Amino acid sequence: MAKTRKTEKYIKNMIITKTPFRMSFFGGGTDFEEYFRENGGAVLSSTFDKYCYVSVRHLPRFFDYWNEIIYSRIERVHDTEAIEHPAVRNAMLMEDMHELRLSYDADLPARSGLGTSSSFAVGMLNAFNALKGKKLSKRQLADKAIFLERVLCGEKGGIQDQIAAAFGGLNVIEFGADGYSVRPVSISEERKKLLNDRLMLFFTGFSRFSSDIQSGTAAALRDKKMQLKEMCAMVYEAENILSGKSSDINEFGRMLDHTWKLKRGISGGISTDTIDGMYEAGIRAGALGGKLLGAGGGGFLLFYAEPERQPMVMEAMKELLYIPFSFENEGTAIVHDEQETFEKTDR
């Protein structure tokens, strides 16, 4: 008599999330917990249409490893504790995730001052929870990502990046002893486009790891309270410029120049002679202001220039890669959620 084969069906989901990167205009540094718990803080930032993509699925039982993590390298391991990527390892342990294939891809490079690691953390946590059939709020995702990066991974830095990636949009994020709040900037679409059309983004090259630079920034917070309070006040001045229908929007650009000079005074690691030379070249070409995005040391240089001056700025920055962009409002999102069926037959 022929032996009966036993067939088991496994239904697995595949989740893909899309999470935007952010650019921070004003208030950076006041989002460090050691500062804002005592002094309060605020940032004005926006997400834009460059994203990281995280694909997560349960790994079919066809392989001699239980987890596969694909980023700039490929890790194939049995035990979760053996995963070398700290954010992936700690997130899987925190969320009790097992037997996964996780893949990361992005429109722009990491270590570039756009909050890329936090966007990845938010997108990964969004995918993990969707795989378990859970839908978390934007605040829950931001809070989990902050805990993952700042507590479990022990990375230095503020908390604006995780919040911006989760919520999306052009926002004032305020910090205090009781936590944070997110308030969308009241601005018409026409005026928002006016701002977008005057911003120019250039890639200067890779920066050092943000947490390394942030360690120096955190150490300087105690001695730079006056500068940080001024940077925080500029958040509200800039918000009023954007919200006021009759305000001269070019003041936003001039304020960027001022906040960049203040930020450079916080820590010696924020800029370099090369970046200073690039910035001055852009200003001489006609930009009203600008700043280096992120913790510093490299990454993306943002300029504010009126349309008639932009060809001269482009010429001055011709050795750098220009990145056109548009603001976005959605924040992290699930863009693919599909079931896959596998059959396993005993032989």
C-alpha positions as CSV (number, residue, x, y, z in Angstrom):
1,M,0.0,0.0,0.0
2,A,1.3,3.4,-1.0
3,K,2.3,5.6,2.0
4,T,0.1,8.6,2.5
5,R,1.9,11.9,2.4
6,K,1.0,14.5,4.9
7,T,0.8,18.1,3.4
8,E,0.8,21.2,5.5
9,K,-0.1,24.6,4.3
10,Y,1.7,27.7,5.6
11,I,0.1,31.1,4.9
12,K,2.6,34.0,5.2
13,N,2.3,37.7,4.7
14,M,4.7,40.0,2.9
15,I,4.8,43.6,4.1
16,I,6.5,46.5,2.4
17,T,6.7,49.9,4.1
18,K,7.7,53.3,2.7
19,T,9.0,55.9,5.1
20,P,10.1,59.4,4.2
21,F,13.3,61.2,5.0
22,R,13.2,64.6,6.7
23,M,14.9,67.9,6.5
24,S,15.1,70.0,9.7
25,F,15.1,73.7,9.3
26,F,15.2,75.2,12.8
27,G,15.6,74.1,16.4
28,G,18.0,71.2,16.0
29,G,19.7,70.4,19.2
30,T,16.7,71.4,21.4
31,D,15.3,67.9,20.8
32,F,17.9,66.3,23.0
33,E,16.2,64.9,26.1
34,E,18.9,66.1,28.4
35,Y,18.2,69.6,27.2
36,F,14.4,69.8,26.7
37,R,13.4,68.1,29.9
38,E,14.7,71.2,31.7
39,N,14.5,74.0,29.1
40,G,11.8,72.9,26.6
41,G,12.5,72.8,22.9
42,A,11.0,72.9,19.4
43,V,12.0,72.1,15.8
44,L,10.5,73.0,12.5
45,S,11.0,70.3,9.9
46,S,9.4,68.6,6.9
47,T,9.5,65.2,5.3
48,F,10.0,65.0,1.5
49,D,9.6,62.6,-1.3
50,K,12.7,60.5,-0.8
51,Y,12.1,57.2,1.0
52,C,13.4,54.1,2.6
53,Y,11.7,50.8,1.9
54,V,11.5,47.9,4.3
55,S,10.3,44.5,3.1
56,V,9.5,41.9,5.7
57,R,8.2,38.4,5.4
58,H,8.4,35.2,7.4
59,L,11.1,33.0,5.9
60,P,9.8,29.9,4.3
61,R,11.3,26.7,5.9
62,F,13.4,25.8,2.9
63,F,16.8,27.1,4.2
64,D,19.4,26.1,6.7
65,Y,19.2,29.5,8.4
66,W,16.3,31.1,10.2
67,N,16.8,34.8,9.6
68,E,18.0,36.7,6.5
69,I,18.8,40.4,6.9
70,I,19.7,42.3,3.7
71,Y,21.1,45.8,3.7
72,S,24.6,46.9,2.7
73,R,25.5,43.4,3.5
74,I,23.7,40.1,3.9
75,E,23.4,38.3,7.3
76,R,22.1,34.7,7.5
77,V,21.8,33.4,11.0
78,H,19.9,31.0,13.2
79,D,19.5,32.9,16.5
80,T,18.2,36.5,16.6
81,E,20.9,37.4,19.1
82,A,23.5,36.6,16.4
83,I,22.3,39.4,14.1
84,E,25.0,42.0,13.9
85,H,22.8,45.0,12.8
86,P,21.9,46.5,16.2
87,A,18.6,48.1,15.3
88,V,17.3,44.9,13.6
89,R,18.5,42.7,16.4
90,N,17.0,44.8,19.1
91,A,13.8,45.4,17.2
92,M,13.2,41.7,16.6
93,L,13.8,40.9,20.3
94,M,11.6,43.8,21.4
95,E,8.7,42.8,19.1
96,D,9.3,39.0,19.5
97,M,9.8,38.4,15.8
98,H,11.2,35.2,14.5
99,E,12.2,33.5,11.2
100,L,12.2,36.6,9.1
101,R,13.6,37.8,5.8
102,L,14.1,41.6,6.1
103,S,15.3,43.7,3.2
104,Y,16.2,47.4,3.2
105,D,16.4,49.8,0.2
106,A,16.5,53.6,0.0
107,D,16.3,56.5,-2.5
108,L,19.3,58.3,-0.8
109,P,22.3,57.0,1.1
110,A,22.6,56.5,4.9
111,R,24.9,58.7,7.0
112,S,23.8,61.7,5.0
113,G,22.0,64.0,7.6
114,L,18.4,63.2,6.6
115,G,17.4,61.0,9.6
116,T,17.8,57.8,7.5
117,S,18.5,55.5,10.4
118,S,15.3,56.7,12.2
119,S,13.3,56.4,9.0
120,F,14.5,52.8,8.8
121,A,13.6,52.2,12.5
122,V,10.1,53.5,12.0
123,G,9.5,51.6,8.8
124,M,10.8,48.4,10.2
125,L,8.6,48.6,13.3
126,N,5.6,49.5,11.1
127,A,6.3,46.4,9.0
128,F,6.9,44.1,12.1
129,N,3.6,45.1,13.6
130,A,1.7,44.8,10.3
131,L,3.1,41.3,9.9
132,K,1.5,40.5,13.3
133,G,-1.8,42.0,12.2
134,K,-1.4,45.1,14.3
135,K,-1.9,48.7,13.2
136,L,-0.1,51.2,15.3
137,S,-0.7,54.9,15.5
138,K,2.0,57.3,14.3
139,R,2.7,58.3,17.9
140,Q,3.1,54.6,18.9
141,L,5.5,54.1,16.0
142,A,7.5,57.2,16.9
143,D,7.7,56.2,20.6
144,K,8.8,52.7,19.8
145,A,11.5,53.9,17.4
146,I,12.8,56.4,20.0
147,F,13.0,53.7,22.6
148,L,14.7,51.3,20.1
149,E,17.4,53.8,19.0
150,R,18.0,55.8,22.1
151,V,17.5,53.1,24.8
152,L,18.0,49.6,23.4
153,C,20.7,50.6,20.9
154,G,22.2,53.3,23.2
155,E,22.7,55.8,20.3
156,K,23.2,59.4,21.2
157,G,21.0,62.1,19.6
158,G,17.7,63.9,19.7
159,I,14.2,62.5,19.1
160,Q,12.9,64.7,16.2
161,D,13.9,62.2,13.4
162,Q,11.7,59.3,14.6
163,I,8.7,61.7,15.1
164,A,9.1,63.3,11.7
165,A,9.4,59.9,9.9
166,A,6.3,58.6,11.6
167,F,4.0,61.6,11.3
168,G,5.2,63.1,8.0
169,G,4.5,66.7,6.8
170,L,5.7,70.2,7.6
171,N,5.4,70.5,11.3
172,V,6.4,72.3,14.5
173,I,7.4,69.6,17.0
174,E,7.5,70.8,20.6
175,F,9.4,69.1,23.4
176,G,9.0,69.5,27.2
177,A,9.0,67.7,30.5
178,D,5.8,65.8,29.6
179,G,7.1,64.6,26.2
180,Y,6.3,66.0,22.7
181,S,3.5,67.3,20.6
182,V,3.2,67.7,16.8
183,R,1.5,70.6,15.1
184,P,1.2,71.0,11.3
185,V,2.3,74.4,10.1
186,S,-0.8,76.4,8.9
187,I,0.3,77.2,5.3
188,S,-1.5,77.2,2.0
189,E,-0.5,74.8,-0.7
190,E,0.5,77.7,-2.9
191,R,2.8,79.2,-0.3
192,K,4.2,75.8,0.5
193,K,5.1,75.3,-3.1
194,L,6.7,78.8,-3.1
195,L,9.0,77.6,-0.3
196,N,9.6,74.2,-2.0
197,D,10.6,75.9,-5.2
198,R,13.2,78.1,-3.4
199,L,15.0,75.2,-1.7
200,M,17.9,73.4,-3.4
201,L,19.5,70.2,-2.1
202,F,23.1,69.1,-2.8
203,F,25.0,66.0,-1.7
204,T,28.4,66.8,-0.3
205,G,29.5,63.3,0.5
206,F,29.1,60.9,3.4
207,S,29.2,62.2,6.9
208,R,30.6,60.5,10.0
209,F,28.1,58.4,12.0
210,S,25.5,60.7,13.4
211,S,25.8,59.2,16.9
212,D,29.6,60.1,16.9
213,I,28.9,63.7,16.1
214,Q,25.9,63.8,18.4
215,S,28.1,62.8,21.4
216,G,30.1,66.0,21.0
217,T,26.8,68.0,20.6
218,A,25.3,66.4,23.7
219,A,28.4,67.3,25.7
220,A,28.2,71.0,24.5
221,L,24.5,71.4,25.5
222,R,25.3,72.5,29.0
223,D,27.5,75.3,27.8
224,K,25.4,76.5,24.9
225,K,22.0,77.2,26.4
226,M,21.8,80.7,25.1
227,Q,22.4,79.7,21.5
228,L,19.9,76.8,21.8
229,K,17.2,79.1,23.3
230,E,17.7,81.4,20.3
231,M,17.5,78.5,17.9
232,C,14.3,77.4,19.6
233,A,12.8,81.0,19.3
234,M,13.6,81.0,15.6
235,V,11.2,78.0,15.1
236,Y,8.3,80.2,15.9
237,E,9.6,83.2,13.9
238,A,9.9,80.9,10.9
239,E,6.5,79.4,11.5
240,N,5.0,83.0,11.5
241,I,6.7,83.8,8.2
242,L,5.3,80.7,6.6
243,S,1.8,81.1,8.0
244,G,1.6,84.9,7.3
245,K,0.0,85.5,3.9
246,S,1.7,88.9,3.5
247,S,5.1,88.0,5.1
248,D,8.2,88.1,3.0
249,I,9.0,84.4,2.5
250,N,12.6,85.3,1.7
251,E,13.1,86.0,5.4
252,F,12.9,82.2,5.8
253,G,16.1,81.9,3.7
254,R,17.9,84.7,5.7
255,M,16.9,83.0,8.9
256,L,18.5,79.7,7.6
257,D,21.8,81.5,7.3
258,H,21.6,82.7,10.8
259,T,20.6,79.4,12.3
260,W,23.5,77.7,10.4
261,K,25.9,80.1,12.0
262,L,24.5,79.4,15.4
263,K,24.6,75.7,14.9
264,R,28.2,75.8,13.9
265,G,29.0,77.4,17.2
266,I,27.5,74.4,19.2
267,S,30.2,71.9,18.3
268,G,33.4,71.9,16.4
269,G,32.4,68.6,14.6
270,I,29.4,70.0,12.9
271,S,31.2,71.6,9.9
272,T,34.5,71.3,8.1
273,D,36.7,73.7,6.1
274,T,35.5,72.0,2.9
275,I,31.8,72.4,3.8
276,D,32.4,76.0,4.9
277,G,33.9,76.7,1.5
278,M,30.9,75.1,-0.3
279,Y,28.5,77.1,1.8
280,E,30.2,80.4,1.1
281,A,30.3,79.7,-2.6
282,G,26.6,79.2,-2.6
283,I,26.0,82.4,-0.7
284,R,28.3,84.3,-3.1
285,A,26.3,82.9,-6.0
286,G,23.1,84.4,-4.7
287,A,21.6,82.1,-2.1
288,L,20.0,84.0,0.7
289,G,20.8,81.2,3.2
290,G,21.1,77.6,3.8
291,K,22.5,74.9,6.2
292,L,24.0,71.5,6.4
293,L,21.3,69.0,7.3
294,G,21.6,66.6,10.1
295,A,24.3,66.2,12.8
296,G,27.0,67.6,10.5
297,G,30.4,66.5,9.2
298,G,29.1,65.9,5.7
299,G,25.8,64.8,4.0
300,F,23.4,67.2,2.3
301,L,23.7,71.0,1.9
302,L,20.4,72.9,1.7
303,F,20.2,76.3,0.1
304,Y,17.4,78.9,-0.1
305,A,17.7,80.8,-3.4
306,E,15.2,82.8,-5.5
307,P,14.4,81.3,-8.9
308,E,16.4,83.8,-10.8
309,R,19.5,83.1,-8.7
310,Q,19.3,79.3,-8.9
311,P,21.3,78.9,-12.1
312,M,24.2,80.7,-10.5
313,V,24.0,78.5,-7.4
314,M,23.8,75.4,-9.6
315,E,27.0,76.6,-11.4
316,A,28.7,77.2,-8.0
317,M,27.7,73.7,-6.9
318,K,28.5,71.9,-10.2
319,E,30.8,69.4,-8.5
320,L,28.0,68.2,-6.3
321,L,25.0,66.0,-7.0
322,Y,21.8,68.0,-7.1
323,I,18.7,66.3,-5.7
324,P,15.3,67.8,-6.7
325,F,12.5,67.0,-4.2
326,S,9.0,67.8,-3.2
327,F,7.5,68.0,0.3
328,E,5.3,65.0,1.4
329,N,2.6,64.7,4.1
330,E,1.9,61.0,4.7
331,G,4.8,59.8,6.9
332,T,5.4,56.1,7.1
333,A,3.0,53.9,5.2
334,I,2.3,50.3,4.3
335,V,2.4,50.0,0.5
336,H,2.2,46.3,0.1
337,D,0.4,43.6,2.2
338,E,0.0,40.3,0.5
339,Q,-0.5,36.7,1.7
340,E,1.7,34.0,0.3
341,T,0.9,30.3,0.6
342,F,3.5,27.5,0.9
343,E,3.0,23.8,1.1
344,K,5.2,21.4,2.9
345,T,4.8,17.7,2.2
346,D,6.4,14.9,4.3
347,R,8.5,12.6,2.2
